[in-house]
Amino acid sequence: MTIAAAPEAAVWIGHAAALGAAACWVLTAMAFAAAGRRIGASAVNLLRIAAALVILAIIVRWRLGAWLPAVPDRSIGLLLLSGVLGLAVGDHLLFSALIRVGPRLGTLVATTLAPPLAAVLAWPVLGERLAVAQMGSMAMILAGIAWVLAERADGGPGTARTAADRRTGLLMAAGGGACQAAGLILSKLGLGHGAAEPVAVDAVLATAVRMAAALPAALVLAAWVRRRRGPAGARPPLAVRDRRIAVAGLAVGTVFGPVLGVWCSMVAVDHAPAGIAATLMATTPVLILPVAVLVDRERLGPAAIGGAVLAVAGVALLSLG
């Protein structure tokens, strides 16, 4: 099918939800990076999934009237797999990258890789073929993001100290982006797209199912990381100030990440083509620039400003096209 076949109102909902997810992930990246530097990526991943699952279960019960609403077996399986791959494995890799190379560079690498991979996967799996104008708009957005990347090589204070550590962080960010792209496609299939018979799965319920699958997977990852590090890798007790920062980072990151952010992403892929939704969600590195200036006191040069303008222009053309 072609993108133009989608109802105009539904596409606008998908575009708005995708941009909303990108805005949520700005706060998430900053909050989880601060918490992760104090308690570790695996702990952040595990705690935020557990907290998000409780919140989402309450929302599902309130909105749908049941703790476990009926969901087709096909959708359950796809959403469970999406949760393991996208939220447990993918986000663990991304959080590890945030600690090593910083929130701006880590999210930039992950979000630059995810959209084209999602578009490539969506073509044979979902039959979503992009028009030439839409591919051009996506290229503008990705080029703007890459231009922002060229502005600064380091990730800010507290990040990679060696070239090897930086390479590891960048590889983790790339792996996280690949897992998130695959997770988006699986999520869209789980929401009922591509099924032989029409199926409609609520976006909040889909998010909760993904979290339920991600929790045991995150437990396994956390245990593996702890065993791999051994006693020598144990973290010293946190000072009171660091403990408060970690708790605040987890709270803010959980609300705006696995709850609101993932919820918006499910609405986005449900109402818009996966490649376009992923591209709009990839604008997080551009949206994070003002935060980087205000919080990290970064100075933005011509590349960062020009890349942001190019990305925003691409978003406008993609939304209007």
N, C-alpha and C positions, 0 to 999 in steps of 0.2 A: 504494500500500500504506500501511498505518498503522504507526506506530511500535510499537504493542503486539504486532505480529506477529513482531517480532524475538525470538529466544531470549533468555531472561532472563540466562543466564550470559554470553552473548556481549555483551549490552548492558552488563553490569557491567564486563567487560573493556574495552569501549570507553570507559566513563566514567572508569575508573581510568587508562587510557592518556592520555586527554585532560587530566586533572588533572596527570598526570606531565609531559606536554608543557608545560603552563603553568608548573610549577615549574622545569623546565629553562630556560625562556625568561626567567625572572627573572635567573638567572645570566648568560644570554646577553646580555640587554639591558644589564646593568651592565658586562660585560666588553667588549662591542663598542663601547659608548659611549666607554669609556676609551681603547680602541685607535683608534677613529675620530677622536677629537679630535687624535691625534698623527700618523696616517698617511693619514687621509681615508676617506670612506665607500666609494668605489669600490675602493680597495686592500683594505680589510677584506672586502668582499663577495667579491672575486676570490680572495684568499688562503684564506679560510675554506672556500670551495667546493672549491678544489683539494685542501686538506688533508683535508676530509671525504670526498672521492671516493676518495682513497687508502685511508683507514681503512675505508670501506664496502666497497670492492672486496675487501679482505682478509677482512672478515666474511662477505661473500657466498661467497667461495672456501671458507672454513672451514665454513660452515653448509650450503651447497648442493653442494659438491664440484666446482664449475666456476666459471671466471672469467666466462663468458657463458652462463648457463642459458637454456633456450628460453623465450621469452615470446611470446604471440600478437601479431601485427602490430597489431591494434586497440589492445591495451594499451600497446604500445611507443609508438605515436603519441600517445596521450592523456597518458601519463606524461612524454614528452619536452616536449609543449606545456605541461603543468603545471609542469615544472621551469623552463622559460624564464619563464613568467608569474609564478609564485609565488615562486621562489627567486632568480632573477636580477633581474627588474624590480621585483617587489614588495619584496624585501628591500633592494635598493639604495635605493629610496624611503624605506623605514623607517629604515635606518641613517643616511641623510641627515637625516631628521627627528630622530633621537636626538641628533645632534650639535647641531642648532639649538635644540630645545626640551627636551632632557633625556630620560633613559630612562623616567621615570615618565609624563610627559605624552605622549611619543611613542607608547609602547606602549598607553597608555590610549585615544587616539584611534583607532589602528589596530584594536585588539581590540574596541572598541565597535561599529565599523562592520561588521567581518567576519561576526559571527554572523547578524544579520538578513538580510544579503545572501546568505549561504550558504543559509539556510533558504528564502529566496524562490527562489533558483536551483534548489534541490534538489526543490522541488515539481513543476515541469513536467519537469525533466530526469530525475530519479530516481524520481518518484512518491512522495516521502516527505511525507506530510501529518501535521502535528503536531496532537495532541489539545489541547483547550482548556486542560487542566491543565498540559500541557507548555509551551504558549505563555505561560501565566501565570508559570511558574517561570523561563523564559527572560527574561521582562520584569522579574522581580525582580532577576535577576543583572545585567542591563544597567542597570537603574535604580540599583543599588548602585554599579556602576562609574562611572556618570555623577555620582553623589553624591560619590564620591571625587574626581572631576575638579573639582568645585566648591570643593574645599578650598583649592586653591592655584593661582594663575594662571601663575606662572613655573615654569621647569623646573629651577631650581637653578643653581649656579655654573657658568660656562663655557658657557652656552647663549645663546639669542637676545639680541642687544643692541638691536635695533630692532623696531618693530611690523611692518614689512614682512618682516623676517627671520623673525619668529615666525609670521606668516601663511603664509609659504612652507613653514616646517617643518610646520605643521598640515596644509596641503594635501598635502604629501609623505606624511605619516602616513596621511591618508585614502586617498590613492592606493595606498599599500602595503597597507592593509586590504582594499581592493577587489580588488587582484591576488591576495592570499592567499585570499580567499573563492572566487574563480574557480578558483584552483589546487587548493583542496580538492575542489571538485566534479569537476574533471578527474581528480584523483588517484583519487577513488572510482570513477569510470567506468573508469579504467585498472586498478584492482584487480579488475575483473570485474563490478561491479554494473551492472545495466542492459543487460548483453549478452544477445543472443538465446539463446546457449547458455551454461551455467554455466562460469565460468572462475575459477580461484583463483591469484592472483599473490602471492608472498611479499612481506611488507611491507618487509623489508630490501632485497630486490632492487628493489622499486619505488622506494625511497628512493635507491638507487644510480643507477638509470636517470634519475631526476629531476636528481640532481647532475651526471650526465654531460651532460645537456642544458643545465644552468645554466652550466657552465664556459665554453663558447665565447660564450654570451650575455653573461656577466659580463666577458669579455675585450673584447668589442665596446663595452660600456658604459664600461669603464675607459678605453679608447682615446678614446672620444667625449668623456668628461669632461676628459681630459688635453688634447685638442686644443682644446676649448672654452675652457679656462683659459689656454692658451698659456704662454710662458716666465714671464710675470709671476705665474702661479698656482703655480709650482713651490714645494714645501715646503723649508725650510732643513733641513740635517742635524740629526738628533735628538741630544740629549744622551744620555749613557749611561743615566741613570735613565729617561728617556722611552722609550728603545729597549726597556729591560727590561719596562716597563709595557705597551708595545704588544705585545711577544711573548707575555707572560703573558696579556693580554686575548684575543689571538687563539687561544691554546691552550685556555683555559678556554671561551671562546665557541664554538669549533669542536666540542669534545667534547659540550657540553651543548646546542648549537643544531642544526646540520645533521646531526649523528650521532644522539644520543639524543633530542633534541627532535623532529626531523622523523620519526624512526623511530616514536616514540610517537604522533605525529599520524597516521601511516599506519595504525597499529593501531587508533586511535580511529575514523577514518572507515570502516575496514573492518568494525568491529563495532557501531558506533552510527550513527544518522542524522546526516547532515552538519551540520544546523542545531544539534542538541544538542551534538555534538562541538565545533563551533566556539564555542558559548557557554561550555562548560566550559573550553576553552583560552583564552577571553577573560578568565579570572580572574587572569591574570598581573599586571595593575595592582593588584589587591587583595593578592596574595601578595608583591608587591614592597614593600609598606608597611613591614614590619619591617626590610628591608634599607635602605630610605631613612632610617629612624630611626638605625640603627646605623652606616651608612657615610657618608651625607650629612648626618647630624645634623639631619634635618628634625623639626619639631614637628607632631604630628598633632592637629588640632582635631576638633570634634564631627562635621563632615561626613565626614572621612576614616574615623573610627571607625564612625559610623552606616552609611556606605556599605559598609564591609567586612562588617559584621554582616548587612546586607540581602543582599549578594551570597552570602555563605556559606549563609544560610538558603535562598536560591534554589537553590544547588547541592545542598543536602540534599534539598529537595523534588523536584528534577529527578531525582536519583539514586534516590530511593525510589518515585517515581511510576510 
